[in-house]
């Protein structure tokens, strides 16, 4: 099955805000082919479907920080209104609010991108755990070598005499 929108495009529009992975209303509106104003209007009309863990409005400081750190906001950064941020669950709820087959298809692509991101993060976490185990194992082995080298050069124990001649003043 061909995806309507590439996973790469979607992943580039996912941000980490307030400890959650979210997409902004402006990007979602573009994907759905509707005006941002219309998307926000539908969300406001159905606010009972969007609790705080599904959708929230960015604060002025969050929006300013996002504009400062991200290059892919284009002309949206000059918008006078603060954007809505939708979590994965909020995005799933959008298809019921927008009520079109195109919205459902886009949502499927977006949810698949979130799943792919979650799988990649899990794989990276498993790799990190394995690297930590290896580092711990080899740190112990290298510690023995470093301790032996320190003893040989005389820096391992306090009070040991340096090797060589001492120049008298």
N, C-alpha and C positions, 0 to 999 in steps of 0.2 A: 504494500500500500504506500503510495507516495504521500509524503508529508506536505501540507499546504505551506508551512513555514519551516525553514531549516532550524534544526536544534541549535546550531551555532549562533544564529541570529537571536533566538530566544535566550540562550545562556548569556549573551552579552547584555541583555536587558534585565537580568536578575541582580538585585542589589541586596546587601546585608544591612538592614536597618532595625534598630531596637532588638537586636538578637534574633532576627528572623529573615529568611530569604523572601524577598518581595519583588513584585513588578509594579511599576507606576502606571497610573491611569492613562497617561499620555501615550505610552508604548502600547498598552492594551487596546486603546481606541484605534490606533493606527493599524494594529493587527486585525481587529474586527472590522475595519473599514467604516467606522463611525466617528463623529466629532467627539472630542474629549468632553465637551459640554453636554452632549446627549448621554454619554456613558455615565457621567456624574449625576445627571438628572434621574436616570433610571435607578441608580444606586440609592439616591436620596429618597425616591418614591418607595423603595423596598428596603428601607434601613433596618427593618427587623431581621432580614436575611444576612446582614453583615455585622456581626458582633465584632468587638475590638480585636479578637484573635483571627478574624477573617480579613478585616480592612481597617485602616486608620489613616487619618490625615496627617501629613508631615507637619512638623512645627517649622517656623521660619528659620530657626538655626539649623535644623536638619536639612532643609532645602538648600540653604546657603552652603553648607558643608558638601552636600552632594554635587552642587553646581561647581564648586571649587575643585573637587576631586575627579569628576567625570567629564570626559570629552564627548560622549555620545548623546548629549542632550540637545544639541543643535539650538534651534530658535526657541525651544520650550523653556530654556533657562530665563527667558524674558517674560514669561507668563506672570500676570499679576496675581493669580490665585495659586494657593498651595495644592500640590498634587495629593491624590489618594494613593496609598500603598496597599496592594492586595497580596495576601499570603496565598499559598497553594490552594487552600480551602476556599478562600474568597474568590479566586479565579474560577474554581469549579462552580461556584454559586453564580458567577456572572452569566454562564450560558443559560441558566433558567430565567434570568432577568432580561437578557437581550433577546431571547426567544427567536433565534433564527438557526437554520441548519449550518450556516457559515460560522456562527459563534460556537456551535457545538464542535465543529471540525477544528477550529482554531484551539479551543480548549483541550481537545485530545492531544494536539501537538505540544501545547504548553505543559500539560501534565506529564507527558512523556519526557520532556526536557527536564522537569523537576526530578523525575525518577532517575534519569540518567545522571544528573548531578549528584543525587543522593548515593547512587551506586559508586560513582567515582570517588566521593568522599570516604565511603566505607572501605574501598580498596586502598586508598591512601592511608587510612587509619591502620589497617592491617599491616601495611608495609612499614609504617612508623613503629608499630609495636615490635616487629621483627628486627628492625634496625636497633632499637633500644636494647633488645636482648643481646644482639651481637656486640654492641658497644660495651655493655656491662661485662660480657664474657672476656672480651679482649682487653678492656681496661685493667682487669685484674692481672692478666698475663703481662701486659706492658708495665704495670706498676712494679712487678718483681724486677724487670729489666732496668727500669729507671732507678729503683732503689739501689741495685747493684752498681750501676754507673755512678751514682752519687757517692757511694762508699769508696769507689775507686778514685774519684777525683777529690775526695776529702771534704765534700760538703754535706755528707749524710749525717754525721754526728757532730754535736757541738763539742768543742775541746780537742778535736783532732788536729794534728799538726799538718800544715801545708807541706807539700812536696816541693823541694827546691832549696835554693840558698836565700838567706835573708841578708839584705844589704844593710851594713851598719852605717849610720850617719856620720 
